[in-house]
């Protein structure tokens, strides 16, 4: 299973918490789209002819592009790669971009069959605090319009742990997800990332830090409520109805190969990882000169082990002892020795040679993974 990720680095506004690469200026949009096409051609052999099971347009805000631009981009991908007839084709979108006309055109002129909509919150005070470009009314309207347009494969993003947002507010966010037939829900804890406006505000005392206890309560409520509604918690931040897991993201967690196109995009072929420059102007200039603007790292056995532990523990598939042993003779004994402490505390358990996080362990996922890493 392989896929392509395309990074569209444009947004209407800069969300205060976001540390992804983007620009609020569309001045270089045409040149950037041309550069994407050049990179697709130069990287045509990266996946060695594997049939694409997924294509994912992320960002940034891909829905900021006109339908004709999206249509052309998909045509360029299809001209170079073979796409499986049942491939998952995802477009990340903001609610304010999804008019009835835009959705109808997406259905008619593009192969997009899945929308990932950045709702984040149903409360206008939260959206304003985050500096989002939409309001709560537009969120509901976007969901209704998408469903009416025939998009049945929907995912929404929500954020918990927002300062000033109560547990009752969070419960209303979760309730929104259950008011509509949405098969996939991604929920992320607000984090204060260096270099973001939020980091600056917290540092200057203009915003309060995330309340970790409140975030933990909201996460536990989320897990219990969605489980009761039939959703499977298949990755720390992702919940889906049975059989509706996100194929593209699942491929990342399961070590599949993927090609990343666009500034800041990452690629992985099982042996090495590479990432493009996170600068629109430098990206465009390099591609216009026929050069690929990436750095590359060949993964050591230790890095492959650490990545497997990090991704495996986050998922419903857990860490398989056979896969750990296959990465190197010393890794399984080390893993099992380090795991004893977490098992004794009830945060980790083993069943049929698979190690998985318990409900309490999911609150400590990053720390547990780090404790199991090889230096």
N, C-alpha and C positions, 0 to 999 in steps of 0.2 A: 504494500500500500504506500503510495507516494502522493505528494500534493505540492501545490504552489501557493505561496503567500505573496500578495502584492501590497506594498505599503504606500498609501496615498497620504502624503504629508501636509494636508491642508485642513484648517478648521476655521469656522466663523469667529470663534472666541477662544481664549486661552483659559481652560478650566484651572482653578487655583491648585488642584491636587495633582494634575497630570504631569508625568515626567517622560511621556513618549515623545518622539521627535515629530514636530509639526511646525507649520508656519501659518499665521493668520493673513498673510498676503498671498493673493492668487496671481501676482504679477508674472511669475515664472511657470504658470500652470501648463501652457502649451509646450514649452521646452522640456518640462519634466515628463509629460506624457510621451514625447518623442524619445526621451532618454530611456524610459521604461521599455519601449519597443526595441531599442538598440540592445539593452541588457538582455531582454528575452532572446534575441538572436544570438548574442555572444555566449549565452549560457545554455544554449539549446541541448547540449550533450551532458549537462550536469547530472541529470537523472537517468542517463543511459537508456533512454527509450522506454522507461517504465510508464505504464498507463496511469494517468492521473485519476485518483479516486476523490480528490477534493481540490477546489480552488477557493481561496479565501481572500477577500479584499478588506484590509483593515487600515488602521491609521492612528492618528488623523481621523478624518471623516470622509470615507469614500462616497457617501451619499451626497456630498457637496458637488460631485461631478455631474455634468449633464448626461442624460440618458444616451445620447449619441456618442459621447466620449467613453462611456462604459461599454457600449456595444462594440465600439472599435477595439477597445482593449481586450475584450473577450474573443473577438475575431482573431486578433494577433496571437493570443495564447493557443487557440484551436488550430491555427495554421502551422504551429511549431510542434505542439504536443498532442498526443492522442488522449482524449478525455473519455472516461468510461461513461456509457449511456446513463447510468444511474448515479453519476458523481454528485457529490454535495457541493453546491455553488453558493457561497455565502457572501452577503454584502453587509458590512457594518453600517448602521444608519442612525442618525439623530432624528428624534420625533418631528422636529420642525422642518425637515427636508421631505417628509413623506406625505405629499399631497395625493389626492385621488388620482390626478393626472400622472404624477411621477410613478406611482405604483402600477397603474395600468400600462404605462410605457415599459416599465421594467419587466412586466409579465410578457409583453408583446415582443419586445426587441432584444432582450437579453436572456441568457440561460439561468439567471439568478433564481434559485428555488428555495433559498433560506435567507431570512433576515435576522440580524442580531441588532436589536434596538437598544440604544443607550438611555433607558428610562432614568436610572440612578435613584430617583425619589419621586413620590407623588405629592410632596409638600413643597410649595413655592418658596418657603423660607430656606429650605435646604438647597434648592436649585439656585437661588440667588446667592447663598453663601458660597456655593461651589463655582459660581460664575458660569453656569450652564446657559446655553443659548435658547432653551425651550422652557415652557411652563407646564404645570401638571395637566392642564386641560389639553394641551397639545399631545401629551403622552397618551392619554386615553383615546384621543381622536386618532392618533397614529395606529394604535393597536386595532381599533375598529375598522379603519380604512384598509389596513393590511389584510385582515381576515376577510373583509368584503371583497378584496381584490383577488382572493384565492390563495394567499400565502398561508399554508397550514404549518409549515416548518418554521416556527418562530422561536427566537431566544430573546430574553430581555436581561439587561444588566441592572443590578441594584447595589447600593453601597450602604453598609451599616457602620456603626461607630462614629457617626457624624456628631461633632460637639454641638450640644444644644438640642439634639434630636432625641426625644424620649423613647423608652421601650414601647409605649403606646403608638408613637409615630411609626416606629419600625414595624409594629404589628400591622399597621395600615398599609405599609409598603408590601408586605408579604401577602396581605389579603388581596391587593390589586392583582398580583400574579395569579391568584386562584380564581379571580372573577372571569378570566378569559381562558379559552382553550390553548394555553401556551405549553408546549411540550418540554421546553428547556429553559432553565433559569440559572443565571450566573450571578453570584453574590460575593462582593469583595469588601474586606475590611478597609476602611479609610486608613491610609498610611501617609506619613509626612516624609516625602522624598526630598533629598537634597536638591537644590537648584530650582525647586518649584516656588510659586508665589506663597503657597501655604507654609512651606518651610521658613520663608522670610517672615511671614506674619507671626508664626509661633516664636521664632527667635527674637523678634522685636516686641513680643508681648501683646500683639494685636489680635491673636487668636489663641485659644487654649489648646493644649495637646489632646490627643485622643485618649479618652477614658477607657483603659484596657478592661476594666471590670465590666463596664457597660457594653463594650464590644463583645465580650465573652458571653454575656447574658443574651444579647441579641443573636449571636451565632447559634447558641443552644436552642433558642426559641425557633429560629429558622429551621434547624435540622429536625426538630420534633414536629413542627407544623407541616413541613413538606413531606416528611415520612408518612404522616397521617393521611396526606392527600394522595399517596401512591407514588411519590417521586423517589428515585434512587439517588443516593448521595455518592456519585461515582468518582468525584474528584473533590478535593477540599473546597473549592469555590464553585462547584458545578453540580446541578441537580437536573435529572431528566426523568420523564416517564419511561417505562420499560421499552427498550428498543429505540429510544430517541436520543441517544448520546450524540454529542457533536463529533462527527467523524474526523474532521480536520484537527481539532485540538487533541482528540484521543490519539491520533497518530504521533503527535509530539511526545506525549507521555509514554507511549509504547515503543519509542525509538525508531519510528519509521523515517524514511528519507524525505526531505522536502527542500524545495528551492525557494529562496526569498528574493523578491525583486523590489527595487526601490531603495531610497535612502534609509539607512538604519536596519534594513531587513537582514535576517539571519538565514543561513542555509546549513544543512546537515546531510552527510552522505554515509554515515555509519563509521567513518574513519576520521574525518576532520569536520570542524565547524568554522564557518566564515561569516563575516558581518560587514555590511556596506557602511561607508562613511555616513555619519549623521549630519549632513549639511547639504541642503538642496543645491546651492551654487556649485560646490565642489563635485557633487554627484553628476550634475548636468555637464559640467566642463569635462570631466573624465570620459563620460560616455560619448560626448561629441567628438572626442579625440580617439575613440575606439578602444578606450581602456576600461577595465573593470576596477572600480574603486573600493576594493575590500581588503580586509586583513584576514589571515587564516591561521588556524591553530590545529595541529594534529594532536588528537587526544591520546594521552598516555593511558595505560591500563587503570591507573589510580583514578584518573579523571572519569573514565567510562564507568568505573565502579561507583564513584560519588554521584554521578548524574543518574545512574540507575536507582540508587538508594533514594535520592531526592525526589525523583519523579514517581518511582514505584510506591513509596509510602504515601504519597498524596492521593493515590487512586484506589478504587475498589479492587484492583488486580493485585495490589500489594507487592511485596518483594519475594520472588521465587528463589528458594535455596539453590535449585539447579542452575538458574541463570547467574546467580552470584558466583557459584563455583566455576562456571564457564569463563568468567572474566579473569580468573587467576587463582592459583591453588591456595594462596594465603587469605583470600578475602572472606570466605565463608566462616572459617574459624574465628576470625577477627569480628565479623558482624555478629555472630551468635554470642560471643563473649560480651560485647558491648550492649547487646540487646537485653541481657539478663536483668539489668537494673530497671529498665523501662517495663519489662514484663512483670517484675515484682511489684512495681508501683501501679500496675493495672492500665498502663497507657499503650501497651503493645501486646499482641497475642499471636500465637502460631497455630495454624490449622492446616493440616495436610501439606506441610512443607511450604506454606505461604505465611509470611509475616504481614500483619495488618495493624493499623492504628485502631484503638478502641475509641469510643465516643469522647472520652476525656483526652485521649492522645491527639485527637484532631485539633484540639486547642493549642497543642504544643508541637505541631508537625515540624516546623522549621528547626526548632531546638533539638528534637529527637534525631532528625536527619543529620544535623551538624555533628551530634555526638557519635553517630555511626560512621562518619566520613573517615577516610584515610588521609593523613596529612600529605 
